[in-house]
Amino acid sequence: MRSLLALVAASVVLCCAGWAVAQPVGQFSFALTREGQMLGAVEGEVASFRGLAYAMPPVGALRWRSPQATPESSEMRTVYDYGAPCLQPLMTGASEDCLTLNVFRPFGVDGPLPVMVFIHGGDFVTGTANDPLFDGARLAQAGLIVVTVNYRLGALGWLTHPALSEGGSGNYGLMDQIAALRWVHDNIAAFGGDSSNVTLFGNGAGATSIALLMLCAQSRDLFQKAILQSVPGRARLHAPQEAEAVGRQFVAALGQGADVRAATPARLLAAENTLQEKSPRSFAPAVDGSLVTEDIAAGFSAGHESRIPMIIGSNDDETRFDGELEIKEAFSSSGTSIDELRKLYPDIARPSDLAASVYTDKVFSEPVRLLARLHAATGAPTFRYRLAYVPEARRGNSDEGHGRELQFIFGVEGVPGAGIFSRRDREVANRIRAYWINFATSGDPNGAELPHWDAAADRDRMLLIANDRIASGDDPWVGRLDRLARESKK
């Protein structure tokens, strides 16, 4: 594919296009893709192309089908605005027509440039790449291409049912992610990107998706590095029979005789909510024998994942518990008595804080360590971290830490979900971002003027990002993580 990046004055573009409505005078950026000539906007040092369709709208007959390629075109299109978020509850403007991605690139910089592709989280039922927190401008300013991806969520993304699935699979959201990666592979050169230097990064459900993509033969050649942020690596996926049982319950909730492909979005969401209230994990990736053949921990234990450079880590306060029932459930699921837990966590007095720490370690810290050990054992460069830094303004009343690293990585301030950083916060954010950028560029996060980050190798080495320092060292929580690891094997 040939690449075209050109600049023209806005007034010239308006005259040539024959637009009747005046637009602000400025500069625009072109990219020539197989879908047509894309006209993006330039703000400061960054050009952005938003709402680019990477597949046909999955509506009507394409609902619960694998994503279909968009037709080739030579038309010019403006891509200044984000597409719709994928259908989900309580999201204004959400739509089934949502298979879009956004591209941010440094303006006036020649390629080929490293590419970072972000997969958002949200438990596979909520979230959008269009969140202002995920603006890729700060990363792009460093000389990278940043791509953020929307994919189908909830029942539309993960429904398994014999009458709908293709080849036994209901993992449509994962199919979408693979289709987006293929689009990047085929088109990113038009934006100055290097299709042979692609790094995936994501948090929570996004990190789970990346781990599954590392285990998936269909996506193996589409990216070369991975960053897994707060991945619940021991989480068990639905077996095919379990996924089909959920699918039958969903169809029953729609009502007898309902045509599932013709049901209105409101009706789909109502049926989805009915199941989610009973079982919050109803809609998520499931073992299908094709795209997903095993749980993440089992796949890494067998060495089935792509042996590519990987950063993996979590935050030391992923959750907060307030309700008594939540606290009891966290204690009971630990497999250890409260007295024993107090010995493992001697500095934590409040039951709610103890329960939150146990949950964080059981769901994130210990599984992250496991995956880091397993991946390092394959010989692939592996870098583990733990984020304990809390922005200075939040230290008196800190919220849960899940996703806290995202503001540091994207560098966005003053938007929903992202407060204003202090000078010290920005210094830490700049260092974290530099690690991510270096890794995306070369596969090694280390660089000049950064504290050295030791590779995990066969030891429990990690980078600890704390309020008072950033440094590599041995994991200080090794004792309690060992205890949780033993409990997980019972």
Secondary structure, DSSP 8 states (H G I E B T S, - for coil): ------EEEHHHHHHHHT-SS-----EEEEEEETTEEEEEEEETTEEEEEEEESS----GGGTTS----------EEE--S----BS-TT-TT-BS---EEEEEEETT--S-EEEEEEE--STTTS--TT-GGG--HHHHHTT-EEEEE----HHHHH---TTT-BTTB--HHHHHHHHHHHHHHHHGGGGTEEEEEEEEEEETHHHHHHHHHHT-GGGTTS-SEEEEES--TT---B-HHHHHHHHHHHHHHH-TT--TTTS-HHHHHHHHHHHHHH-TTSSS-B--SSS--S-HHHHHHTT-S----EEEEEETT-----SHHHHHHHHHHTTS-HHHHHHHSTT--SHHHHHHHHHHIIIIIHHHHHHHHHHHHTT--EEEEEE----GGGTTS----TTTHHHHHH---SBTTB----HHHHHHHHHHHHHHHHHHHHS----TTS------TTTTEEEEE-SS-EEEEE-TTHHHHHHHHHHHT-
